[in-house]
Amino acid sequence: MLGSGLVARLDRWAADLRSDDAAAAKARERWLLVQAEESSTFAGVLVDLAEQTATVVIEGRAGRRHRGVIVAVAQDFCALRTTHGREVLLSYQGVASVRPERRSTAPTGDRALHLEASLDEALATLAESRPRVLVMTLAGASGLAGELRSVGRDVLTLRLDGEPPAPTYVAVNAIAEVSLVDG
């Protein structure tokens, strides 16, 4: 009799310890999540979403909206592959919001960047192959379409479509997004 009462008390004590340990673990997990959220950055959230290969909707300037998967995250821009296969470079200053299309693991945003490059560096690399692009600026809804000719320290040079083709110069810090245009 004495032994069974002792065993019952030990069982209750062990159950209480497990319950206390579970509560402490849950509190620790919550504290770590709060710490991660408080140290989050916009780029860090984008890294989380990119790693999840989550389809996102990015709301940009002048009501432009893109749906796709984030394929790269850099210092001041991200690259998105749209559901139609177009590649778009979006400067952070040109992005109003990013929303995962479906329920996903909540991004904490306390992540480090994968790509240590800036928008002007990425555009300079692209300019080597002289692609056709559509450049949207922070100034308005109409874009500039043409051939990306070169990128200087703070200026992008386009040869606009039309007759005759006209050179146009865009301040890099005024760029909201650059879409690569087929053909």
KEMARTI-907907 format. One record per residue (C-alpha): residue in one letter; chain; x, y, z. Coordinates in steps of 0.001 Angstrom, whole numbers, plus 500000, padded with zeros to 6 digits. Layout:
// KEMARTI-907907
@residuo: A&cadena: A&c1: X&c2: Y&c3: Z
...
***
This chain:
// KEMARTI-907907
@residuo: M&cadena: A&c1: 500000&c2: 500000&c3: 500000
@residuo: L&cadena: A&c1: 502733&c2: 502388&c3: 501003
@residuo: G&cadena: A&c1: 504662&c2: 501597&c3: 497829
@residuo: S&cadena: A&c1: 501691&c2: 502231&c3: 495532
@residuo: G&cadena: A&c1: 500991&c2: 505629&c3: 497175
@residuo: L&cadena: A&c1: 504617&c2: 506595&c3: 496731
@residuo: V&cadena: A&c1: 504553&c2: 505502&c3: 493094
@residuo: A&cadena: A&c1: 501383&c2: 507536&c3: 492500
@residuo: R&cadena: A&c1: 502971&c2: 510632&c3: 494072
@residuo: L&cadena: A&c1: 506133&c2: 510134&c3: 492007
@residuo: D&cadena: A&c1: 504012&c2: 509765&c3: 488856
@residuo: R&cadena: A&c1: 502178&c2: 513041&c3: 489661
@residuo: W&cadena: A&c1: 505478&c2: 514768&c3: 490404
@residuo: A&cadena: A&c1: 506977&c2: 513525&c3: 487080
@residuo: A&cadena: A&c1: 503836&c2: 514611&c3: 485207
@residuo: D&cadena: A&c1: 504043&c2: 518058&c3: 486824
@residuo: L&cadena: A&c1: 507709&c2: 518310&c3: 485812
@residuo: R&cadena: A&c1: 506886&c2: 517334&c3: 482227
@residuo: S&cadena: A&c1: 504108&c2: 519920&c3: 482211
@residuo: D&cadena: A&c1: 506452&c2: 522588&c3: 483623
@residuo: D&cadena: A&c1: 509137&c2: 521637&c3: 481090
@residuo: A&cadena: A&c1: 506620&c2: 521826&c3: 478244
@residuo: A&cadena: A&c1: 505417&c2: 525245&c3: 479417
@residuo: A&cadena: A&c1: 509006&c2: 526477&c3: 479743
@residuo: A&cadena: A&c1: 509856&c2: 525158&c3: 476265
@residuo: K&cadena: A&c1: 506790&c2: 526864&c3: 474820
@residuo: A&cadena: A&c1: 507712&c2: 530139&c3: 476555
@residuo: R&cadena: A&c1: 511293&c2: 529851&c3: 475252
@residuo: E&cadena: A&c1: 510025&c2: 529178&c3: 471717
@residuo: R&cadena: A&c1: 507710&c2: 532202&c3: 471904
@residuo: W&cadena: A&c1: 510531&c2: 534395&c3: 473232
@residuo: L&cadena: A&c1: 512828&c2: 533293&c3: 470370
@residuo: L&cadena: A&c1: 510094&c2: 534073&c3: 467824
@residuo: V&cadena: A&c1: 509555&c2: 537545&c3: 469314
@residuo: Q&cadena: A&c1: 513324&c2: 538157&c3: 469229
@residuo: A&cadena: A&c1: 513469&c2: 537090&c3: 465566
@residuo: E&cadena: A&c1: 510502&c2: 539281&c3: 464631
@residuo: E&cadena: A&c1: 511973&c2: 542289&c3: 466429
@residuo: S&cadena: A&c1: 515239&c2: 541933&c3: 464505
@residuo: S&cadena: A&c1: 513506&c2: 541373&c3: 461158
@residuo: T&cadena: A&c1: 514225&c2: 543315&c3: 457993
@residuo: F&cadena: A&c1: 512316&c2: 543628&c3: 454729
@residuo: A&cadena: A&c1: 515110&c2: 541834&c3: 452884
@residuo: G&cadena: A&c1: 515095&c2: 539111&c3: 455548
@residuo: V&cadena: A&c1: 511370&c2: 538505&c3: 455009
@residuo: L&cadena: A&c1: 512032&c2: 538248&c3: 451269
@residuo: V&cadena: A&c1: 514822&c2: 535691&c3: 451901
@residuo: D&cadena: A&c1: 512404&c2: 533582&c3: 453979
@residuo: L&cadena: A&c1: 509768&c2: 533733&c3: 451235
@residuo: A&cadena: A&c1: 512355&c2: 532911&c3: 448554
@residuo: E&cadena: A&c1: 513544&c2: 529860&c3: 450490
@residuo: Q&cadena: A&c1: 509945&c2: 528676&c3: 450817
@residuo: T&cadena: A&c1: 509504&c2: 529188&c3: 447050
@residuo: A&cadena: A&c1: 506236&c2: 530803&c3: 448024
@residuo: T&cadena: A&c1: 504195&c2: 532432&c3: 445297
@residuo: V&cadena: A&c1: 503865&c2: 536080&c3: 446310
@residuo: V&cadena: A&c1: 501996&c2: 539132&c3: 445111
@residuo: I&cadena: A&c1: 504152&c2: 542254&c3: 445086
@residuo: E&cadena: A&c1: 502361&c2: 545586&c3: 444993
@residuo: G&cadena: A&c1: 504501&c2: 548287&c3: 443454
@residuo: R&cadena: A&c1: 504321&c2: 551944&c3: 442539
@residuo: A&cadena: A&c1: 501442&c2: 553270&c3: 440457
@residuo: G&cadena: A&c1: 499333&c2: 550213&c3: 441263
@residuo: R&cadena: A&c1: 501583&c2: 547754&c3: 439418
@residuo: R&cadena: A&c1: 501201&c2: 544222&c3: 440726
@residuo: H&cadena: A&c1: 503380&c2: 541183&c3: 440081
@residuo: R&cadena: A&c1: 502645&c2: 537560&c3: 440974
@residuo: G&cadena: A&c1: 505478&c2: 535053&c3: 441078
@residuo: V&cadena: A&c1: 508343&c2: 533539&c3: 443044
@residuo: I&cadena: A&c1: 511232&c2: 535530&c3: 444491
@residuo: V&cadena: A&c1: 514404&c2: 534084&c3: 442963
@residuo: A&cadena: A&c1: 517047&c2: 536431&c3: 444418
@residuo: V&cadena: A&c1: 517318&c2: 538909&c3: 447261
@residuo: A&cadena: A&c1: 520020&c2: 541580&c3: 447281
@residuo: Q&cadena: A&c1: 520970&c2: 544770&c3: 449118
@residuo: D&cadena: A&c1: 518392&c2: 547101&c3: 447579
@residuo: F&cadena: A&c1: 516317&c2: 544943&c3: 445240
@residuo: C&cadena: A&c1: 514829&c2: 541522&c3: 444705
@residuo: A&cadena: A&c1: 514334&c2: 539487&c3: 441542
@residuo: L&cadena: A&c1: 510970&c2: 537920&c3: 440817
@residuo: R&cadena: A&c1: 510089&c2: 535311&c3: 438203
@residuo: T&cadena: A&c1: 506460&c2: 535947&c3: 437377
@residuo: T&cadena: A&c1: 503930&c2: 533211&c3: 436756
@residuo: H&cadena: A&c1: 504224&c2: 534148&c3: 433056
@residuo: G&cadena: A&c1: 508001&c2: 533555&c3: 433100
@residuo: R&cadena: A&c1: 509077&c2: 537206&c3: 432961
@residuo: E&cadena: A&c1: 511958&c2: 538293&c3: 435175
@residuo: V&cadena: A&c1: 511529&c2: 541536&c3: 437090
@residuo: L&cadena: A&c1: 514042&c2: 543386&c3: 439258
@residuo: L&cadena: A&c1: 512180&c2: 545374&c3: 441927
@residuo: S&cadena: A&c1: 513927&c2: 548072&c3: 443945
@residuo: Y&cadena: A&c1: 512815&c2: 548086&c3: 447571
@residuo: Q&cadena: A&c1: 511870&c2: 551752&c3: 447304
@residuo: G&cadena: A&c1: 509464&c2: 550823&c3: 444509
@residuo: V&cadena: A&c1: 507706&c2: 548077&c3: 446515
@residuo: A&cadena: A&c1: 504692&c2: 548929&c3: 448640
@residuo: S&cadena: A&c1: 503917&c2: 545426&c3: 449959
@residuo: V&cadena: A&c1: 504624&c2: 541719&c3: 449560
@residuo: R&cadena: A&c1: 501982&c2: 539121&c3: 450339
@residuo: P&cadena: A&c1: 502321&c2: 535338&c3: 450162
@residuo: E&cadena: A&c1: 499538&c2: 534086&c3: 447917
@residuo: R&cadena: A&c1: 498825&c2: 531039&c3: 450049
@residuo: R&cadena: A&c1: 499256&c2: 530376&c3: 453695
@residuo: S&cadena: A&c1: 502933&c2: 529752&c3: 454323
@residuo: T&cadena: A&c1: 505252&c2: 529451&c3: 457263
@residuo: A&cadena: A&c1: 505324&c2: 532936&c3: 458696
@residuo: P&cadena: A&c1: 508603&c2: 534561&c3: 457656
@residuo: T&cadena: A&c1: 510497&c2: 535994&c3: 460596
@residuo: G&cadena: A&c1: 512749&c2: 538187&c3: 458495
@residuo: D&cadena: A&c1: 515849&c2: 537865&c3: 460630
@residuo: R&cadena: A&c1: 517789&c2: 536277&c3: 457780
@residuo: A&cadena: A&c1: 520985&c2: 537330&c3: 456034
@residuo: L&cadena: A&c1: 521134&c2: 538209&c3: 452349
@residuo: H&cadena: A&c1: 522249&c2: 535660&c3: 449795
@residuo: L&cadena: A&c1: 523318&c2: 538146&c3: 447128
@residuo: E&cadena: A&c1: 525671&c2: 540955&c3: 448084
@residuo: A&cadena: A&c1: 524896&c2: 543126&c3: 445063
@residuo: S&cadena: A&c1: 523086&c2: 546376&c3: 444424
@residuo: L&cadena: A&c1: 520566&c2: 547205&c3: 441721
@residuo: D&cadena: A&c1: 523062&c2: 549255&c3: 439706
@residuo: E&cadena: A&c1: 525578&c2: 546379&c3: 439789
@residuo: A&cadena: A&c1: 522950&c2: 543890&c3: 438611
@residuo: L&cadena: A&c1: 521833&c2: 546228&c3: 435822
@residuo: A&cadena: A&c1: 525444&c2: 546815&c3: 434727
@residuo: T&cadena: A&c1: 525881&c2: 543047&c3: 434393
@residuo: L&cadena: A&c1: 522658&c2: 542825&c3: 432359
@residuo: A&cadena: A&c1: 523717&c2: 545730&c3: 430134
@residuo: E&cadena: A&c1: 526604&c2: 543649&c3: 428766
@residuo: S&cadena: A&c1: 524102&c2: 541616&c3: 426700
@residuo: R&cadena: A&c1: 522009&c2: 544695&c3: 425754
@residuo: P&cadena: A&c1: 518611&c2: 543206&c3: 426576
@residuo: R&cadena: A&c1: 515247&c2: 544800&c3: 425854
@residuo: V&cadena: A&c1: 513762&c2: 546091&c3: 429079
@residuo: L&cadena: A&c1: 510808&c2: 547982&c3: 430454
@residuo: V&cadena: A&c1: 511909&c2: 550473&c3: 433107
@residuo: M&cadena: A&c1: 509333&c2: 551833&c3: 435546
@residuo: T&cadena: A&c1: 510372&c2: 554833&c3: 437602
@residuo: L&cadena: A&c1: 509123&c2: 556115&c3: 440910
@residuo: A&cadena: A&c1: 507739&c2: 559147&c3: 439066
@residuo: G&cadena: A&c1: 504826&c2: 557595&c3: 437237
@residuo: A&cadena: A&c1: 502839&c2: 554811&c3: 435688
@residuo: S&cadena: A&c1: 504203&c2: 554948&c3: 432149
@residuo: G&cadena: A&c1: 507341&c2: 552966&c3: 431494
@residuo: L&cadena: A&c1: 510348&c2: 553371&c3: 429255
@residuo: A&cadena: A&c1: 510828&c2: 550481&c3: 426805
@residuo: G&cadena: A&c1: 514012&c2: 549914&c3: 424884
@residuo: E&cadena: A&c1: 517479&c2: 548453&c3: 424827
@residuo: L&cadena: A&c1: 519556&c2: 548661&c3: 427994
@residuo: R&cadena: A&c1: 522802&c2: 550168&c3: 426716
@residuo: S&cadena: A&c1: 524878&c2: 550873&c3: 429820
@residuo: V&cadena: A&c1: 524876&c2: 551675&c3: 433511
@residuo: G&cadena: A&c1: 527130&c2: 554265&c3: 435076
@residuo: R&cadena: A&c1: 527648&c2: 555038&c3: 438742
@residuo: D&cadena: A&c1: 524173&c2: 556496&c3: 439091
@residuo: V&cadena: A&c1: 522669&c2: 556585&c3: 435601
@residuo: L&cadena: A&c1: 521132&c2: 554015&c3: 433288
@residuo: T&cadena: A&c1: 521232&c2: 554580&c3: 429514
@residuo: L&cadena: A&c1: 518418&c2: 553240&c3: 427343
@residuo: R&cadena: A&c1: 517898&c2: 553395&c3: 423623
@residuo: L&cadena: A&c1: 514144&c2: 553812&c3: 423437
@residuo: D&cadena: A&c1: 511998&c2: 551943&c3: 420947
@residuo: G&cadena: A&c1: 510628&c2: 554032&c3: 418112
@residuo: E&cadena: A&c1: 511870&c2: 555877&c3: 415049
@residuo: P&cadena: A&c1: 514414&c2: 557206&c3: 415347
@residuo: P&cadena: A&c1: 515647&c2: 555309&c3: 418424
@residuo: A&cadena: A&c1: 516337&c2: 557912&c3: 421084
@residuo: P&cadena: A&c1: 518805&c2: 557746&c3: 423962
@residuo: T&cadena: A&c1: 517276&c2: 558290&c3: 427400
@residuo: Y&cadena: A&c1: 519019&c2: 558590&c3: 430740
@residuo: V&cadena: A&c1: 517405&c2: 557409&c3: 433980
@residuo: A&cadena: A&c1: 518687&c2: 558112&c3: 437476
@residuo: V&cadena: A&c1: 519285&c2: 554707&c3: 439078
@residuo: N&cadena: A&c1: 517808&c2: 555891&c3: 442376
@residuo: A&cadena: A&c1: 514556&c2: 556733&c3: 440539
@residuo: I&cadena: A&c1: 514038&c2: 553157&c3: 439283
@residuo: A&cadena: A&c1: 511087&c2: 551260&c3: 440753
@residuo: E&cadena: A&c1: 511444&c2: 548144&c3: 438592
@residuo: V&cadena: A&c1: 513073&c2: 546737&c3: 435478
@residuo: S&cadena: A&c1: 511408&c2: 543932&c3: 433508
@residuo: L&cadena: A&c1: 513303&c2: 541886&c3: 430980
@residuo: V&cadena: A&c1: 511253&c2: 541881&c3: 427775
@residuo: D&cadena: A&c1: 511336&c2: 538940&c3: 425353
@residuo: G&cadena: A&c1: 512484&c2: 539426&c3: 421764
***
